[in-house]
Structures are given as structure tokens and as C-alpha cells.
Amino acid sequence: MNWQIEAWEEYRLTRIPVPMAPPLRYVNSYILQGDEGITILDPGPHTVAGEAAWTAIQQDLSLAPQDICSIVITHHHPDHYGMAGYLQQWSGAPVYMSHRAHEETLRMWGPGSTMNKSLPELYKAHGMPAEWIKQLPAHMESFMPQVCPSADITYVHEGDDMMMGGHSWKAIESAGHAPGHCPSMTRDGA
């Protein structure tokens, strides 16, 4: 593969560039190693290239399914959430995400999603040209393979503590990038 993992041993942190479709090249996923096990953070989009990358990562890092103790998703975008269900099926690990981010996931790609109808209406109301609006349903549908299979979600709430990489992390919801975006910060200064 033409990607390269990068490890910071002192932090027990590994950056995994997961391939994406052009014009983007990759999205960063992270592995945090601690006594509690391995946490995967934002595993990337579910694509053939993404599966190949994670298969290579599993081999390169000698990861076994039982090594994975959690999969943490910061927000609903396919390049962060996409592989969660696939890796959950492989590992059996719980997938953590904020309730609000999961609502957005279901709104976009869940059963009964209305985004292919409501998003074009929203853009039309705000002046998007009709020729562009016609392209939206197909564009939205193109993301479905990148987010399937769906993960079974365990909710993380603002202020919750999570063990990742041997450190206690506090969940913080920070809207702006995406509804329910939930990055974390360490409680112990690591």
C-alpha cells in the first residue's frame, strides 16, 4: 500500500491513514493502546480500499479481534463513521458515539431516511441552481455503501469518562463541524 502508519510509542498512539476517493487521499484514524485493550478512533469510510487498509493494519500490528475493546466515533460523517459496523462485526467491540451524532447518522442513512427529499428542498429554498439539485439524490445515495453495515451504538454523553490508551478521557460535545461532534480530552494531562 502507498500509505504509512505513524506511531508515537510514548503516547501509545498510532495514526492510520485510511484511503479515500479522489480528490481526497486519506482520512486519519487512530489506534490507542492501553491496558484495557485497543481503541479505534474514527475508522474511516467503508470502501474496498478501506477494508484492504484495515486488513493490512491488522496484519502489520498483529491485531486480533479480541484485542479491540472499543471503537469511538467523533461524528456521523462517512469518513469517520463508515467502517464502524464492519469493524464491530469483526471484533465484537462496542461502538461509542454521541446520541446527537447517531441521530444525524440515522437521518442521513438510517431506515426511513428522508434526506434525499429534504436536502434538495432545503437547497432549493436557499437558491441552489435546479441543475445541481437534480444531482443531489444520486450523490447522497453514493454514500450508502460507505456507511454499511450500520453499527450498534452505545451512547457517550457530555462529561462521560472513557478509558482509551491507558488514560481517562472526558467526552466533550462541540457543535460546529457536525451536529453532535464529540471529541475528547484527557483528564490526566497526557
matplotlib code that plots the C-alpha trace (Angstrom):
import matplotlib.pyplot as plt

x = [0.0, 1.1, 0.1, 2.2, 1.2, 2.9, 3.3, 4.1, 5.2, 5.4, 1.7, 0.7, -0.9, -0.8, -2.1, -3.7, -4.2, -7.3, -7.7, -10.4, -11.7, -10.1, -9.7, -9.1, -6.3, -7.0, -8.6, -6.7, -7.9, -6.2, -5.4, -4.9, -3.3, -3.8, -4.1, -7.8, -7.2, -7.1, -9.5, -10.0, -10.9, -12.8, -12.0, -12.7, -15.1, -16.2, -14.8, -12.8, -9.7, -10.7, -11.2, -7.8, -6.2, -7.7, -6.7, -3.1, -3.2, -4.5, -1.6, 1.1, 0.1, -0.8, -4.3, -6.7, -10.5, -10.3, -7.7, -10.2, -12.1, -13.9, -14.5, -15.1, -16.8, -16.5, -19.2, -21.5, -19.6, -18.9, -15.1, -15.3, -18.3, -18.2, -16.1, -17.6, -20.1, -17.7, -15.0, -17.7, -18.7, -15.0, -14.2, -17.4, -16.3, -18.9, -19.1, -19.4, -20.9, -22.9, -26.7, -26.9, -24.3, -26.2, -29.5, -27.7, -26.4, -30.0, -31.3, -28.8, -28.6, -30.9, -34.1, -36.7, -34.2, -35.7, -32.5, -32.9, -36.2, -35.5, -31.9, -32.8, -35.8, -33.5, -31.0, -33.8, -35.2, -31.7, -31.2, -29.2, -29.5, -32.0, -29.4, -27.3, -30.4, -31.2, -27.8, -28.2, -30.2, -27.7, -24.8, -26.4, -27.1, -23.4, -22.6, -24.7, -22.0, -19.5, -21.6, -22.9, -23.2, -24.6, -23.0, -24.9, -24.2, -23.6, -24.1, -21.5, -22.7, -21.0, -18.8, -18.6, -15.2, -13.8, -10.6, -8.6, -4.9, -4.4, -5.8, -9.1, -10.7, -13.6, -16.3, -17.0, -19.7, -18.6, -21.1, -19.7, -18.1, -21.0, -24.1, -23.2, -19.4, -17.8, -14.0, -12.4, -9.6, -7.6, -8.4, -4.9, -2.9, -1.4]
y = [0.0, 3.6, 4.8, 4.8, 4.3, 6.5, 5.6, 7.6, 4.8, 7.2, 8.0, 4.5, 6.2, 5.1, 7.2, 5.2, 6.9, 5.2, 5.7, 7.8, 8.5, 11.4, 14.2, 13.4, 11.0, 9.6, 10.3, 9.8, 7.1, 6.4, 3.4, 4.0, 1.1, 0.7, -2.0, -2.0, -3.0, -1.2, 1.6, 2.5, 6.2, 7.2, 4.2, 5.8, 5.1, 1.6, 1.0, -1.8, 0.3, 0.9, -2.9, -3.6, -0.9, -2.4, -5.9, -4.7, -2.9, -6.0, -7.9, -5.2, -4.6, -8.2, -7.2, -9.9, -9.3, -9.8, -7.0, -4.3, -3.1, -0.1, 1.8, 5.5, 7.7, 11.5, 12.4, 11.0, 11.8, 8.7, 9.2, 8.8, 6.5, 4.4, 1.4, 1.2, -1.5, -3.5, -3.4, -4.1, -7.2, -8.3, -7.5, -7.6, -4.3, -1.7, 1.4, 4.7, 7.9, 10.8, 10.5, 13.6, 12.3, 9.0, 10.8, 12.5, 9.1, 7.8, 10.9, 10.6, 6.8, 5.0, 3.2, 5.7, 8.4, 11.5, 13.2, 12.6, 14.6, 17.2, 18.2, 19.2, 21.1, 23.0, 23.9, 24.9, 27.3, 28.8, 29.4, 26.4, 26.0, 23.4, 21.5, 21.0, 20.0, 17.2, 15.6, 15.6, 12.3, 10.2, 12.0, 11.2, 7.6, 7.1, 7.3, 4.3, 1.7, 3.7, 3.5, -0.1, -2.2, 0.0, -0.3, -0.9, 2.3, 2.8, 6.5, 8.7, 11.8, 15.1, 14.7, 10.9, 9.4, 6.8, 4.7, 4.9, 4.3, 3.8, 7.3, 8.7, 10.9, 13.2, 13.4, 16.9, 17.8, 20.6, 21.5, 23.3, 20.7, 18.4, 18.0, 16.0, 16.2, 14.6, 14.9, 14.1, 15.4, 13.6, 14.2, 13.2, 15.6, 13.0]
z = [0.0, -0.5, 2.9, 6.0, 9.6, 12.2, 15.8, 18.9, 21.4, 24.4, 23.9, 22.8, 19.8, 16.2, 13.2, 10.4, 7.1, 5.6, 1.8, 0.4, -3.1, -5.1, -4.8, -1.1, -0.4, 3.1, 6.4, 9.7, 12.0, 15.3, 17.5, 21.2, 23.1, 26.8, 29.5, 28.8, 25.2, 21.9, 21.0, 17.3, 16.8, 13.6, 11.4, 8.0, 5.1, 4.3, 0.9, -0.8, -0.2, 3.4, 4.0, 2.4, 4.6, 7.8, 6.8, 6.3, 9.6, 11.4, 9.9, 10.4, 14.0, 14.8, 15.9, 16.8, 17.1, 20.9, 21.2, 20.3, 23.4, 21.8, 18.6, 19.2, 16.5, 16.9, 14.4, 11.7, 8.5, 6.4, 6.5, 10.3, 11.0, 7.8, 8.9, 12.4, 11.7, 9.7, 12.4, 15.1, 13.2, 13.0, 16.7, 18.6, 20.3, 21.3, 19.2, 21.1, 19.7, 21.0, 20.8, 18.6, 16.2, 16.0, 15.3, 12.4, 11.1, 11.1, 9.5, 6.7, 6.1, 8.5, 7.6, 6.5, 5.8, 4.2, 3.2, -0.5, -0.3, 2.4, 1.4, -2.2, -0.8, 1.7, -1.0, -3.4, -0.7, -0.4, -4.1, -5.4, -9.2, -10.3, -12.3, -9.2, -7.1, -9.6, -8.8, -5.0, -4.6, -6.5, -4.7, -1.3, -2.3, -3.2, 0.5, 1.5, 0.8, 2.8, 6.0, 5.8, 7.7, 10.5, 13.9, 17.1, 19.1, 22.7, 23.6, 25.1, 26.9, 27.6, 30.6, 30.4, 31.2, 28.9, 29.2, 25.9, 25.5, 29.3, 30.1, 31.2, 28.6, 29.1, 26.3, 25.1, 22.6, 20.4, 17.6, 14.6, 12.4, 12.7, 14.9, 18.0, 17.2, 20.3, 20.5, 23.9, 26.1, 28.7, 32.3, 33.5, 31.3, 29.0]

ax = plt.figure().add_subplot(projection="3d")
ax.plot(x, y, z, "-o")
ax.set_aspect("equal")
plt.show()
